[in-house]
């Protein structure tokens, strides 16, 4: 059921088989499988994750290419709730390993917040990442186009940028190297640094060799209408026409609640085995938090793997269920 401030007390003494941090594609997939394995799970969702902002799932098998990410998530949530899973809008602040259980501190509500501590046997980290966007004075101007034809994922949306004049928006010299992968899809590339980084002579030479324009003047605003970005206006008043754009400015990992635990990391990602188990035997990491591709299809598969591994652990440690009435007849 959906939990809130009003009914949280109904679960105050309950120990879940698994608590899932994040209600995106990976987290809901894990929840669906856990419930179908007849285990108890709680999904804690902070809201407005990366999947929520995807305007079209153009590369997900079985869904129409114009399916919004939020539609997929809503359908997944309804399915999860129909299987008697619990769902709570909240922000996981801390996790303490108590031995047989984890104590998970959650902030519920932005005003007059509650801080319940909920216990679980297994923890599934599916809290994902959020992409850094250009920081303009009017951020609504960015939100009007981000996720439409102003993309954040080359793997997801390279096809949509094919042979179009593309603006590549970066905040470091290293990110400029994205241009030399993007050119598989289009060679018509203009790089915008917005004065956020220094560009050395070697990189400048490489851009010139490929014919890619470098614009270092900061952006004032994106141009366009009806969520279709058509260019940018710079702070000096000049404009540059574009047909599409790719933001390559890094991401923020929602993993702070895991920092107090003894886990193996590789950069910002958790190291896991083939079933998404981390270096802690009862903590799993899905999707964007683990090493691998940042794709919805990968996250969904990760959720399936993690839930199955948890079920196997619990099943193997549980006594067999006997058909006692029939057993007495067989023994006779």
ZALUMZA-211131 format. One line per 8 residues: number of its first residue (from 0); for each residue x, y, z of N, C-alpha, C, O. Coordinates in pm, whole numbers, plus 50000, padded with zeros to 5 digits. Each point is the difference from the previous one (the first is absolute). Example, Ala and Ser with C-alpha at 12.3 -4.5 7.8 and 13.67 -1.06 7.14 Angstrom:
2
0 = 51319/49431/50780/49911/50119/50000/50090/50120/50000/50104/49998/50066; 49861/50107/49862/50082/50119/50006/49923/50109/50073/50051/50111/50017 $
END
This chain:
332
0 = 50084/49881/50000/49916/50119/50000/50088/50125/50000/50120/49993/50029; 49820/50119/49939/50072/50125/50005/50007/50047/50144/49898/50010/50069; 50224/50018/49975/50020/50047/50136/50016/50152/50000/50044/50059/49901; 49921/50002/50212/50013/50144/50016/50014/50029/50149/50006/49908/50082; 49999/50220/49952/50008/50037/50142/49883/49940/50079/50016/49964/50117; 49869/50026/49818/49879/49958/50070/50001/49852/50039/49946/49963/50105; 50115/49953/49810/49992/49856/50029/50135/49933/50020/50008/49877/50004; 50098/50201/50010/50133/49942/50020/50006/49912/50124/50074/49901/50004 $
8 = 49849/50135/50097/50002/49924/50125/49956/49856/49980/50033/49913/50080; 49891/50062/49812/49955/49863/49972/50117/49907/49970/49987/49878/50011; 50127/50179/49951/50116/49919/49962/50118/50021/50095/50111/49955/49971; 49866/50112/50140/50111/50038/50087/50078/49880/50054/50121/50010/50021; 49812/49878/50002/50067/49882/50055/50028/49893/49895/50050/49892/50032; 49919/50138/49845/50017/49900/49894/50145/49997/49951/50060/50105/49977; 49994/49776/50007/50133/49984/49940/49980/49946/49859/49953/49888/49981; 50082/50193/49921/49983/49961/49860/50109/49902/49959/50113/50005/50049 $
16 = 49852/49907/49860/50104/49917/49940/50099/50087/49925/50120/49976/50004; 49829/50126/49926/50089/50090/49925/49941/50140/49996/49880/50018/49980; 50207/50078/50039/49963/50140/49979/50074/50049/49876/50121/49983/49988; 49805/50077/49920/50054/50044/49873/50007/50152/50000/49897/50067/50014; 50222/49987/49971/50018/50145/49998/49994/50045/49854/50096/49985/49925; 49790/50070/50036/49983/50047/49864/49887/49930/49928/49999/49877/49990; 49906/50201/49961/49885/49943/49930/50004/50024/49852/49897/50025/49938; 50223/49968/50003/50013/50007/49855/49978/49864/49939/49944/49910/50063 $
24 = 50102/50074/49813/49979/49874/49928/50064/49882/50072/49939/49893/50011; 50183/50124/50040/50069/49892/50069/49935/49966/50132/49979/49883/50031; 49989/50220/50048/49940/49977/50131/49864/49934/49991/49970/49909/50077; 49945/50138/49830/49868/49940/49985/50009/49858/49946/49921/49914/50038; 50175/50061/49873/50021/49864/49950/50035/49906/50115/49946/49890/50010; 50146/50155/50076/50036/49918/50115/49879/49976/50090/49978/49888/50047; 49944/50217/49976/49882/49987/50084/49898/49903/49944/49943/49920/50074; 50034/50086/49797/49905/49908/49936/50042/49855/50021/49918/49916/50037 $
32 = 50208/50056/49940/50048/49863/50013/50000/49955/50146/49966/49885/50028; 50072/50203/50063/49999/49963/50142/49859/49965/50047/49981/49902/50072; 49922/50177/49888/49862/49972/50039/49950/49870/49937/49927/49923/50063; 50113/50052/49814/49958/49876/49934/50072/49879/50059/49953/49887/49986; 50160/50136/50078/50067/49893/50074/49941/49985/50141/50052/49923/50081; 49841/50150/49947/49928/49993/50127/50086/50049/50117/49992/49949/50111; 50090/50152/49860/50078/50068/50102/49938/50137/50025/49914/50044/49923; 50129/50024/50181/49947/50133/50030/50103/50105/49963/50117/49989/50036 $
40 = 49838/50113/49893/50094/50104/49957/49937/50138/50015/49879/50018/49989; 50207/50078/50036/49963/50141/50007/50085/50076/49901/50123/49990/50002; 49814/50088/49910/50069/50089/49908/49992/50141/50057/49891/50050/50028; 50224/50014/49989/50006/50139/50047/50046/50086/49883/50111/49981/49948; 49806/50111/50010/50028/50080/49881/50008/50148/50035/49907/50055/50059; 50204/50009/49906/50019/50142/50029/49924/50089/49904/49968/50114/50033; 50002/49835/49845/49925/50077/49901/50087/50061/49892/50114/50040/50025; 49829/49966/49854/50060/50069/49886/50141/49953/49967/50093/50080/49986 $
48 = 49922/49790/50002/50129/49944/49960/50022/50011/49851/49921/50063/49929; 50187/49877/50023/50038/50014/49860/49892/49947/49906/49970/50063/49898; 49970/49822/50134/49897/49942/49914/49879/50091/49989/49935/50005/49895; 50034/50067/50213/49884/50089/50001/50013/50108/49894/49901/50042/49940; 50224/50004/50036/50021/50111/49907/50008/49954/49855/50003/50084/49910; 50002/49787/50065/50007/49953/49861/49866/50022/49933/49898/49946/50043; 50102/50133/49850/49874/50033/49934/49951/49887/49909/49880/49983/49981; 50213/49941/49965/49965/49889/49912/50097/49885/50024/50121/50020/50003 $
56 = 49824/49859/50013/50084/49879/50010/50014/49943/49860/49927/49910/49960; 50169/50144/49966/50010/49968/49858/50066/49865/49972/49994/49951/49888; 50069/49990/50213/50079/49880/49974/49967/49886/50096/50084/49913/50023; 49794/50087/50032/49962/49895/50095/49908/49901/49932/49891/50036/49955; 50152/49840/50037/49926/49897/49929/49860/49981/50058/49983/49986/50121; 49918/50015/49791/49863/49970/50041/49915/50121/50030/49878/49988/50014; 50183/50131/49997/49924/50122/50025/50004/50089/49876/50101/50004/49931; 49790/50068/50039/50004/50097/49890/50111/50100/50024/50022/50040/50114 $
64 = 50049/50003/49782/50116/50088/50018/49966/50138/50055/50091/50074/50039; 49782/49961/49966/49963/50129/50058/49946/49987/50142/49934/50091/50051; 50094/49795/50015/49956/49978/50137/50084/50086/50096/50122/49984/50005; 49815/50105/50072/50077/50079/50097/50051/49912/50114/49936/49902/50036; 50179/50135/50019/50055/49925/50111/49905/49995/50118/49989/49897/50066; 49941/50213/49960/49909/50003/50116/49882/49905/49982/49944/49951/50099; 50018/50021/49775/49892/49904/49976/50046/49859/50036/49927/49924/50063; 50195/50042/49896/50056/49871/50036/50008/49984/50152/49966/49894/50053 $
72 = 50079/50210/50016/50014/49994/50144/49864/49987/50069/49987/49925/50097; 49913/50147/49854/49868/49992/50062/49940/49861/49984/49939/49947/50093; 50078/49995/49788/49950/49864/49977/50073/49900/50089/49939/49908/50054; 50192/50111/49959/50077/49911/50085/49960/50010/50146/49993/49900/50070; 49979/50223/49976/49958/50020/50139/49865/49934/50025/49981/49934/50102; 49926/50084/49806/49868/49939/50017/50010/49848/50006/49931/49936/50079; 50156/50007/49839/50021/49855/50000/50059/49956/50134/49956/49901/50059; 50143/50172/49990/50064/49968/50127/49900/50005/50115/49997/49909/50083 $
80 = 49922/50195/49921/49901/50013/50107/49894/49890/49992/49948/49957/50103; 50020/49998/49776/49901/49893/49984/50050/49868/50058/49921/49910/50028; 50210/50079/49990/50060/49880/50058/50026/50017/50151/50074/49923/50060; 49864/50180/49998/50008/50027/50144/50137/50048/50045/50038/49982/50116; 50038/50079/49793/50124/50064/50040/49971/50133/50068/49895/50060/49978; 50198/49987/50105/49987/50128/50068/50086/50105/49930/50109/49970/49951; 49840/50153/50045/50065/50108/49926/49993/50127/50084/49894/50035/50051; 50220/50033/49961/50007/50120/50082/50078/50108/49928/50113/49977/49956 $
88 = 49828/50141/50032/50074/50115/49950/50084/50056/50114/49948/50048/50100; 50182/49946/49883/50090/50047/50105/50143/49997/49952/50029/49956/49889; 50061/50091/50195/50142/50010/49965/50081/49923/50104/49998/50034/50118; 50071/49863/49837/50082/49920/50091/50125/50079/50037/50080/50036/49914; 49936/49989/50214/50111/50082/50047/50117/49917/50052/50115/50041/49988; 49855/49842/50069/50108/49924/50063/49961/49853/50009/49882/49966/50014; 50218/49947/49980/49980/49856/50016/50104/49949/50099/50120/50024/49984; 49834/49905/50118/50090/49942/50100/49987/49849/49994/49890/49945/50006 $
96 = 50224/49987/49982/50002/49854/49999/49997/49950/50144/50095/50020/50075; 49794/49916/49963/49983/49951/50136/50037/49852/50015/49986/49943/50108; 50061/49997/49784/50033/49858/50004/49902/49920/49917/50026/49976/49882; 49863/49983/50177/49900/49926/49925/49904/50091/49924/49934/49957/49906; 50060/50170/50135/49911/50096/49934/50074/50130/49973/50108/50025/50054; 49832/50057/49861/50044/50137/49978/49897/50094/50060/49880/49977/49989; 50167/50129/50075/49912/50106/50049/50010/50116/49901/50106/50059/49984; 49783/49972/49951/49998/50099/49893/49924/50124/50047/49880/49994/50028 $
104 = 50192/50118/49980/49938/50126/50041/49950/50073/49877/50074/50021/49904; 49798/50019/50100/49936/50060/49884/49939/50135/50038/49935/50012/50103; 50087/50087/49814/49932/50129/50017/49872/49997/49921/50001/49977/49879; 49886/50045/50190/49869/49998/49935/49937/50137/50013/49974/50048/50111; 50002/50017/49775/49939/50132/50000/50101/50111/50003/50097/49993/50076; 49882/50110/49842/50092/50114/49998/49973/50096/50116/50092/50064/50051; 49782/49944/49992/49963/50083/50114/49954/49909/50113/49936/49897/49977; 50096/50144/50145/49964/49920/50117/50040/49853/49977/49920/49909/50020 $
112 = 50203/50073/49939/50048/49868/49958/50000/49900/50114/50023/50034/50116; 49950/49842/49848/50016/49888/50091/50127/49925/49961/50041/50004/49883; 50022/49928/50212/50123/49927/49974/49989/49857/50054/50069/49964/50095; 49843/49956/49845/49987/49862/50047/50124/49919/49969/50072/50027/49904; 49953/49872/50179/50106/49903/49975/49932/49867/49972/49930/49945/50085; 50091/50005/49795/49936/49876/49955/50107/49893/49983/50109/50028/49950; 49859/49851/50090/50098/49891/49996/49969/49902/49888/49885/49976/49963; 50224/49968/49984/49988/49904/49891/50116/49902/50007/50103/50027/50062 $
120 = 49880/49858/49874/50105/49899/49996/50098/50025/49886/50121/49977/50014; 49827/50071/49874/50083/50029/49883/49974/50144/49955/49891/50054/50018; 50212/50007/49923/49989/50136/49948/50031/49998/49852/50101/49944/49957; 49813/50118/49965/50021/50012/49856/50016/50148/49966/49906/50078/50013; 50214/49960/49944/50030/50140/49966/49969/50023/49853/50071/49953/49911; 49821/50119/50065/49957/50029/49862/49966/50148/49987/49908/50038/49927; 50169/50045/50144/49968/50142/50009/50051/50082/49882/49963/50117/49987; 50120/49825/49929/50032/50060/49871/50083/50127/50005/50067/50031/50099 $
128 = 49927/50042/49790/50076/50124/49983/49908/50106/49941/49891/49970/49950; 50154/50153/50057/49933/50110/49930/50107/50077/49924/50108/50026/50052; 49861/50010/49825/50097/50065/49914/50013/50148/50034/49901/50067/50028; 50223/49983/49969/50023/50143/50015/49958/50070/49871/50034/49955/49891; 49892/50154/50123/49952/50077/49886/50067/50137/49998/50051/50045/50103; 49951/50022/49781/50051/50137/49998/49924/50086/50100/49877/49997/50004; 50196/50080/50074/49938/50083/50103/49980/50142/49945/50093/50081/49997; 49786/49946/49961/49966/50131/49946/49919/50077/50102/49947/49943/50095 $
136 = 50043/50188/49886/49923/50083/50092/49855/49954/50007/49939/49998/50107; 50006/49964/49778/49864/49948/49993/50007/49850/49973/50009/49958/49884; 49988/49960/50221/50014/49855/49983/49879/49939/49930/50011/49893/49939; 49874/50172/50067/49884/49948/49929/50029/49993/49850/49948/49912/49930; 50134/50180/50022/50040/49999/49859/50076/49873/49964/49989/49950/49888; 50088/49997/50207/50071/49874/49978/49902/49883/50005/50004/49912/49914; 49908/50089/50187/49904/49891/50016/49902/49990/49882/49944/49893/49974; 50036/50218/49956/49909/49998/49885/50050/49909/49888/49921/49955/49917 $
144 = 50211/50019/50080/50056/49924/49888/50074/49873/50043/50014/49907/49921; 50035/50089/50204/50072/49882/50047/49908/49878/49997/49890/50004/50053; 50157/49890/49884/49921/49879/49989/49917/49994/49874/49941/49897/49969; 50054/50214/49957/49930/50002/49871/50106/49987/49890/50047/49889/49974; 49993/50221/49962/50110/49987/49904/50131/50057/50056/50097/50016/49927; 49904/50013/50203/50122/50031/50073/50027/49879/50090/49941/49986/50107; 50149/49927/49847/50016/49867/50057/50109/49997/50107/50084/50091/50008; 49914/49802/50073/50104/49981/50101/50072/49866/49985/50098/49975/50070 $
152 = 49855/49940/49839/50060/49867/49985/50027/49970/49854/49907/49989/49920; 50219/49997/50046/50038/49972/49862/49955/49861/49957/49955/49982/49887; 50055/49920/50202/49961/49864/49966/49850/49992/49976/49954/49935/49906; 49969/50133/50181/49854/49998/49985/49956/50071/49872/49913/49951/49928; 50147/50165/50045/49940/50091/49903/50090/50039/49884/49970/50095/49927; 50141/49834/50055/50085/50030/49885/49923/49994/49869/50023/50081/49911; 49888/49824/50077/49920/49983/49878/49919/50126/49969/49987/50041/49885; 49959/50021/50222/49918/50121/49980/50084/50120/49957/49947/50097/49947 $
160 = 50185/49896/50074/50087/50113/49965/50069/49979/49864/50078/50084/49956; 49892/49806/49978/50071/49962/49878/49992/50108/49892/49892/50044/49961; 50227/49997/49992/50016/50094/49889/49933/50135/50024/49961/50068/49905; 50026/49970/50222/49945/50130/50034/50109/50088/50059/50099/49949/50054; 49884/50183/49936/50094/50092/50062/49978/49994/50150/49894/50040/50049; 50204/49911/50022/49985/49970/50142/50091/50088/50084/50119/50014/49971; 49824/50044/50133/50079/50071/50099/50041/49904/50110/49915/49931/50057; 50215/50064/49974/50050/49917/50109/50036/50091/50116/50089/50084/49987 $
168 = 49843/49901/50126/50015/50090/50114/50081/49929/50108/49957/49897/50053; 50160/50159/49981/50094/49934/50091/50041/50095/50112/49976/50121/49993; 50085/49821/50110/50053/50081/50110/50144/49961/50035/50053/50043/50103; 50010/49877/49812/50140/49963/50020/50063/49968/49865/49931/49966/49904; 50201/50047/50090/50067/49968/49874/49985/49852/49968/49986/49963/49883; 50017/49952/50218/49985/49856/49976/49867/49969/49933/49992/49910/49915; 49903/50163/50123/49867/49974/49943/49994/50034/49851/49912/49951/49929; 50179/50133/50024/50002/50034/49858/50027/49876/49915/49961/49994/49883 $
176 = 50105/49906/50175/50027/49876/49927/49873/49928/49957/50003/49915/49912; 49885/50120/50151/49871/49944/49958/49974/50031/49852/49934/49923/49931; 50118/50189/50022/49980/50038/49859/50053/49894/49905/49946/49982/49891; 50159/49949/50151/50065/49904/49910/49935/49862/50009/50045/49905/49935; 49851/50084/50145/49910/49885/49998/49868/50040/49935/49943/49924/49921; 50011/50196/50112/49879/50054/49939/50011/50005/49848/49899/49989/49930; 50222/50027/50019/50015/50012/49854/49970/49871/49925/49996/50000/49877; 49983/49888/50196/49948/49879/49935/49861/50029/49945/49962/49949/49894 $
184 = 49962/50134/50178/49863/50031/49961/49991/50126/49915/49921/50006/49906; 50158/50095/50128/49997/50124/49922/50136/50069/50007/50063/50003/50106; 49984/50052/49780/50126/50076/50003/49976/50150/50019/50096/50077/50007; 49779/49964/50002/49966/50142/50006/49990/50043/50147/49891/50009/50057; 50225/50016/50002/50009/50016/50145/50057/50137/50036/50103/50042/49946; 49829/50027/50145/50053/50122/50061/50012/49976/50149/49902/49962/50065; 50217/50061/49990/50026/49975/50142/49985/50131/50078/50058/50102/49963; 49864/49894/50145/49978/50116/50086/50060/49971/50138/49959/49906/50068 $
192 = 50139/50176/49973/50061/49981/50133/49943/50095/50104/50014/49974/50119; 49922/50134/49839/49938/50097/50090/50101/50059/50101/49962/50043/50109; 50165/49958/49853/50109/50050/50084/50013/49921/50131/50046/50054/50101; 49913/49822/49897/50008/49916/50119/50130/49922/50009/50027/49936/50102; 50053/50067/49793/50127/49926/50002/50098/50063/49903/49961/50072/49907; 50165/49900/50115/50104/50042/49908/50015/49893/49891/49990/49880/50027; 50032/50165/49852/50021/49908/49888/50143/50019/49950/50037/50108/49953; 50041/49787/50059/50141/50008/49964/50023/49998/49850/49910/49968/49923 $
200 = 50212/50065/50036/50032/50008/49857/49983/49867/49927/49961/49998/49883; 50067/49891/50185/49986/49869/49934/49854/49971/49967/49970/49952/49890; 49940/50076/50202/49858/49977/49974/49948/50098/49894/49921/49962/49914; 50123/50161/50092/49958/50097/49899/50042/49954/49861/49925/50012/49903; 50196/49936/50089/50050/49951/49871/49917/49881/49952/49968/49991/49881; 49997/49920/50210/49922/49882/49964/49861/50040/49950/49949/49943/49904; 49990/50155/50161/49869/50048/49955/50010/50062/49860/49915/49975/49915; 50189/50104/50063/50018/50062/49868/50020/49894/49893/49947/50012/49889 $
208 = 50129/49883/50144/50024/49891/49904/49870/49932/49958/49988/49953/49886; 49917/50042/50204/49872/49935/49969/49897/50098/49946/49893/49959/49955; 50140/50170/50049/49906/50099/49949/49892/50038/50098/49896/50053/49960; 50126/49920/50169/49899/50027/50101/50024/50138/50061/50112/50032/50039; 49783/50048/49968/50009/50135/50054/50006/49995/50153/49933/49919/50063; 50147/50169/49994/50009/50013/50146/49946/50136/50040/50050/50103/49954; 49849/49898/50131/49939/50124/50049/50020/50005/50152/49950/49915/50073; 50123/50186/49973/50030/50010/50143/49916/50106/50070/49997/50004/50123 $
216 = 49935/50080/49803/49914/50103/50058/49882/49935/50072/49938/49909/49944; 50030/50134/50176/49887/49940/50073/49867/50014/49927/49979/50091/49920; 49932/49817/50110/49866/49999/49941/49906/50084/50085/50003/49992/50123; 49915/50089/49813/49896/50073/50071/49873/49918/50009/49937/49991/50105; 50024/49948/49780/49878/49919/49999/49996/49912/49877/50067/50025/49900; 49853/49869/50111/49972/49916/49885/49884/50060/49922/49909/50060/50058; 50095/49923/49811/49894/50050/49912/49915/49884/49950/50048/49888/49989; 49827/50140/49982/49911/49898/49949/49859/50020/50049/49969/50101/50063 $
224 = 49946/49802/49907/49862/50004/50047/49942/49859/50000/50050/49911/49931; 49845/50071/50149/49934/49869/50009/50100/49888/50029/49992/49892/49942; 50101/50135/50149/50101/49903/50044/50100/49961/49891/50072/49901/50015; 49932/50173/49876/50092/49971/49891/50107/50109/49998/49974/50112/49956; 50146/49854/50091/50110/50095/50005/50054/50024/49859/50027/49905/49926; 49989/50223/50038/50047/50034/49865/50131/50078/50001/50049/50040/49894; 50008/49982/50224/50126/50071/50006/50023/50060/50136/49926/49971/50095; 50177/50113/49915/50030/50068/50126/50027/50147/49974/50046/50039/49893 $
232 = 49924/50040/50209/50042/50140/50002/50110/50013/50103/49985/49955/50114; 50127/50107/49846/50113/50018/50091/49985/50131/50076/49918/50086/49964; 50161/49930/50143/49988/50120/50083/50040/50126/49924/49965/50110/50042; 50109/49877/49848/50037/50118/49921/49893/50037/49899/50017/50094/49922; 49869/49833/50080/49889/50031/49910/50000/49924/49870/49900/50001/49928; 50209/49932/50039/50005/49923/49875/49923/49869/50017/49978/49953/50111; 49981/49989/49777/49924/49874/50003/50067/49897/49909/50066/50035/49903; 49915/49841/50131/50052/49889/49919/49885/49901/49978/49938/49955/50096 $
240 = 50036/50013/49780/49894/49907/49966/50044/49856/50027/50114/49963/49970; 49797/49958/50086/50024/49859/50025/49874/49921/49968/49890/50055/49997; 50126/49815/49978/49885/49912/49979/49979/49905/50117/49892/49943/50016; 50211/50040/50064/49992/49910/50115/50116/50032/50093/50084/50085/49969; 49921/49849/50145/50108/50025/50094/50026/49881/50089/49912/49916/50021; 50210/50076/50031/50039/49895/50093/50072/50065/50118/50099/50070/49981; 49851/49906/50139/50063/50050/50122/50094/49893/50054/49957/49888/50027; 50169/50147/49989/50100/49908/50054/50073/50071/50114/50115/50042/49985 $
248 = 49815/49970/50128/50052/50078/50111/50007/49919/50129/50007/50056/50109; 49991/49811/49877/50011/49916/50117/49868/49980/50072/49897/50053/49959; 50107/49870/50148/49880/49964/50073/50028/49997/50150/50114/49989/50044; 49778/50022/50033/50008/49984/50145/49945/49864/50037/49887/49965/49963; 50193/49957/50111/49957/49868/50044/49929/50013/50135/50054/50060/50093; 49826/49884/49917/49929/49999/50128/50045/49878/50080/49931/49898/50005; 50185/50115/50057/50056/49886/50073/50053/50039/50138/50069/49921/50064; 49898/50200/49982/50056/50047/50127/49963/49909/50117/50079/49983/50093 $
256 = 49803/49960/49904/49953/49915/50111/50081/49871/50012/49988/49928/50100; 50092/50041/49800/50080/49877/50001/50143/50024/50050/50075/49904/50021; 49963/50220/49998/50141/50032/50027/50048/49947/50135/50121/49980/50019; 49790/49997/50074/50043/49948/50129/50013/49849/50005/50033/49944/50105; 49943/49990/49784/50007/49854/49994/50129/49956/49933/50058/50073/49920; 49986/49809/50113/50125/49947/49945/49972/49935/49865/49967/49881/49993; 50046/50197/49901/49968/49954/49865/50117/50028/49906/50080/50091/50024; 49928/49831/49871/50106/50021/49900/49948/50091/49889/49897/49974/49939 $
264 = 50178/50133/50038/49960/50100/49901/50102/50003/49886/50117/49964/50017; 49837/50080/49869/50088/50031/49888/49955/50135/49948/49907/50010/49921; 50161/50095/50125/49953/50135/49972/49869/50023/50073/49991/49977/50121; 49910/50069/49808/49869/50021/50061/49909/49880/49995/49887/50005/50046; 50163/49885/49896/49918/49881/49982/50035/49891/50100/50114/49987/50043; 49785/49935/49992/50021/49885/50087/50040/49879/49916/49946/49976/49893; 50149/49949/50158/50043/49877/49934/49904/49888/50041/49974/49981/50119; 49973/49947/49783/49904/49892/50027/50037/49875/49922/50082/50004/49908 $
272 = 49855/49884/50132/50018/49876/49924/49891/49991/49893/49929/50098/49975; 50058/49787/49961/49907/49985/49889/49854/50010/50042/49912/50020/49916; 50061/49965/50215/49863/50011/50051/49976/50134/50070/49901/50017/50070; 50191/50076/49910/49990/50137/50055/50026/50006/50151/49965/50098/50065; 50096/49798/49990/50037/50000/50142/50130/50077/50017/50097/49978/49927; 49906/50112/50169/50120/50077/50028/50097/49917/50084/49979/49880/50020; 50126/50184/50029/50095/49931/50087/49937/49966/50135/50057/49919/50075; 49830/50139/49957/49922/49961/50119/49896/49899/49953/49925/50028/49907 $
280 = 50068/49854/50156/49913/49894/49949/49850/50031/50000/49923/49932/49932; 50035/50170/50145/49857/50031/50006/49967/50138/49944/49892/50054/50026; 50201/50002/49897/49975/50128/49933/50019/49982/49850/50101/49946/49955; 49801/50099/49969/50003/49990/49855/49995/50140/49940/49941/50092/50058; 50119/49924/49825/49999/50129/49931/49953/49979/49857/50042/49907/49931; 49870/50182/50024/49938/49986/49869/50027/50120/49911/50029/50110/50048; 49961/49867/49822/49997/50109/49904/50119/50092/50006/50115/49957/49996; 49855/50173/50015/50104/50102/49990/50100/49998/50114/50110/50054/49986 $
288 = 49855/49885/50128/50092/49999/50114/50112/49899/49985/50105/50014/50064; 49876/49885/49853/50103/49899/49982/50075/50024/49870/49959/50082/49917; 50151/49847/50066/50075/50010/49875/49915/49948/49885/49926/49903/50015; 50085/50162/49870/49927/49952/49883/49928/50113/49928/50021/50117/50030; 49895/49846/49874/49927/50096/49919/49887/50064/50079/49932/49933/50079; 50047/50196/49899/49889/50072/50064/49879/49993/49908/49969/50096/49928; 49962/49792/50074/49886/49979/49913/49883/49942/50080/50021/49923/50094; 49857/50115/49869/49881/49949/50068/49994/49848/49990/49968/49932/50097 $
296 = 50063/50016/49785/49992/49855/49980/50096/49925/50092/49968/49892/50048; 50150/50166/49976/50097/49938/50090/49948/50004/50144/50010/49901/50072; 49934/50213/49969/49949/50014/50136/49888/49900/50028/49995/49942/50108; 49916/50039/49795/49890/49904/50018/50055/49859/50019/49955/49927/50088; 50143/50035/49831/50062/49868/50013/50072/49987/50135/49996/49895/50063; 50071/50213/49980/50068/49998/50129/49901/49974/50114/50030/49926/50093; 49853/50137/49899/49899/49979/50103/49957/49855/50008/49980/49946/50109; 50005/49991/49775/49965/49858/49995/50108/49915/50065/49971/49909/50077 $
304 = 50154/50120/49891/50112/49923/50053/50010/50013/50151/50013/49900/50071; 49982/50223/49979/50014/50023/50144/49888/49932/50078/50026/49935/50101; 49851/50080/49853/49886/49940/50069/50012/49848/50003/49969/49936/50100; 50076/50007/49791/50015/49855/49992/50109/49951/50094/49983/49897/50066; 50127/50176/49942/50108/49962/50093/49953/50007/50145/50034/49913/50080; 49888/50190/49954/49948/50012/50136/49906/49884/50031/50008/49941/50108; 49904/50027/49800/49907/49887/50019/50075/49869/50021/49964/49920/50086; 50141/50060/49835/50078/49876/50014/50063/49992/50138/49999/49894/50063 $
312 = 50056/50217/49985/50060/50002/50134/49897/49962/50106/50023/49913/50083; 49863/50154/49912/49897/49979/50102/49940/49860/49989/49975/49935/50102; 50002/50019/49776/49942/49866/49980/50093/49892/50054/49955/49907/50067; 50172/50105/49904/50095/49897/50043/50017/49996/50151/50034/49896/50057; 49942/50218/50009/50014/50006/50145/49871/49967/50073/49997/49996/50123; 49896/49980/49801/49870/49973/50062/49971/49851/50004/50047/49927/49912; 49878/50027/50187/49965/49857/50005/49905/49965/49886/49923/50085/49957; 50082/49792/49994/49911/49961/49891/49854/50001/50046/49971/49974/50116 $
320 = 49940/50054/49793/49858/49995/50030/49950/49858/49971/50020/49946/49891; 49916/49996/50206/49955/49862/49988/49847/49993/49986/49927/50080/50058; 50029/49825/49863/49857/49971/49990/49971/49898/50109/49996/49879/49975; 49982/50172/50146/49999/49915/50118/49890/49893/49995/50024/49885/50034; 49857/50154/49925/49889/49903/49996/50031/49886/49905/49974/49884/50031; 50080/50149/49853/50032/49897/49901/50121/49920/50045/50011/49881/49969; 50081/50184/50104/50122/49933/50046/49964/49885/50095/50062/49894/49995; 49839/50126/50089/49960/49895/50093/49944/49879/49926/50019/49886/50042 $
328 = 49912/50138/49849/49945/49891/49919/50112/49922/49933/49998/49877/49994; 50102/50196/49955/50112/49936/49933/50077/49913/50099/50040/49889/49967; 49982/50162/50154/50075/49926/50101/49924/49875/50044/50060/49898/50033; 49807/50112/49966/49920/49882/50037/50009/49892/49893/49938/49894/50015 $
END
